[in-house]
Amino acid sequence: MMASMYKFDPCNLRKLIKRTSLSISQIAREADVQRTSLSKWLNGYMEPSLRNAVLLADFFNVSVDELIGRKPIQD
C-alpha cells in the first residue's frame, strides 16, 4: 500500500501557539527545536521533520495528526 502524500499546513501550529502565552523563542527552547526552523514552519517555507513534529506534538499535548492539520485540534 502506498502512503498518501500530505502537505504540512501551519494553521494548526499557529492555533496551538496562540493558546500559549509563550514567545516563539520560548516554545522553541522548551520543545527542543530551533527557533529559525519553527519560524519557517509557521511561514510555510519548510515542513518539520518527523522528529520535530513529534517534539512539538508532545510539547502541545496533541497528536501529530492534529499538529500537521490532518485532524482538527481537540479541545
C-alpha positions as CSV (number, residue, x, y, z in Angstrom):
1,M,0.0,0.0,0.0
2,M,1.4,3.4,-1.0
3,A,1.3,6.1,1.6
4,S,-0.6,9.2,0.6
5,M,1.4,12.4,0.3
6,Y,0.3,15.1,2.7
7,K,1.5,18.7,2.8
8,F,2.0,20.3,6.1
9,D,-0.5,23.0,7.0
10,P,0.8,25.5,9.5
11,C,-2.7,26.7,10.6
12,N,-3.0,24.2,13.5
13,L,0.5,25.1,14.7
14,R,-0.4,28.7,14.7
15,K,-3.6,27.9,16.7
16,L,-1.6,26.0,19.2
17,I,0.9,28.8,19.7
18,K,-1.8,31.3,20.2
19,R,-3.2,29.2,23.0
20,T,0.0,29.7,25.0
21,S,1.4,32.9,26.5
22,L,4.9,31.9,25.3
23,S,7.0,33.5,22.6
24,I,8.3,31.6,19.5
25,S,11.7,31.6,21.2
26,Q,10.4,30.2,24.4
27,I,8.4,27.5,22.6
28,A,11.4,26.5,20.5
29,R,13.6,26.3,23.6
30,E,11.1,24.3,25.6
31,A,10.1,22.0,22.8
32,D,13.8,21.5,21.8
33,V,13.5,22.7,18.2
34,Q,15.4,25.6,16.5
35,R,13.6,28.9,16.6
36,T,14.5,29.6,13.0
37,S,13.0,26.3,11.9
38,L,9.9,27.0,13.9
39,S,9.5,30.3,12.1
40,K,10.0,28.7,8.7
41,W,7.3,26.1,9.5
42,L,4.9,28.8,10.6
43,N,5.5,30.8,7.4
44,G,5.3,27.7,5.2
45,Y,8.9,27.8,4.0
46,M,9.7,24.4,5.4
47,E,8.0,21.3,6.9
48,P,9.0,19.9,10.2
49,S,10.8,16.5,10.2
50,L,9.0,13.6,11.9
51,R,11.3,14.1,14.9
52,N,10.4,17.7,15.2
53,A,6.7,17.1,14.6
54,V,6.7,14.6,17.5
55,L,8.6,17.0,19.8
56,L,6.1,19.8,19.0
57,A,3.1,17.5,19.4
58,D,4.4,16.3,22.7
59,F,5.0,19.9,23.8
60,F,1.5,21.0,22.9
61,N,0.0,17.7,24.2
62,V,-1.7,16.9,20.8
63,S,-1.3,14.2,18.2
64,V,1.0,14.6,15.3
65,D,-2.1,14.5,13.0
66,E,-3.6,17.4,14.9
67,L,-0.3,19.3,14.7
68,I,0.1,18.9,11.0
69,G,-3.5,19.6,10.1
70,R,-4.8,16.1,9.2
71,K,-7.2,16.2,12.1
72,P,-8.9,19.1,13.9
73,I,-7.4,20.1,17.3
74,Q,-9.4,18.5,20.1
75,D,-10.2,20.9,22.9
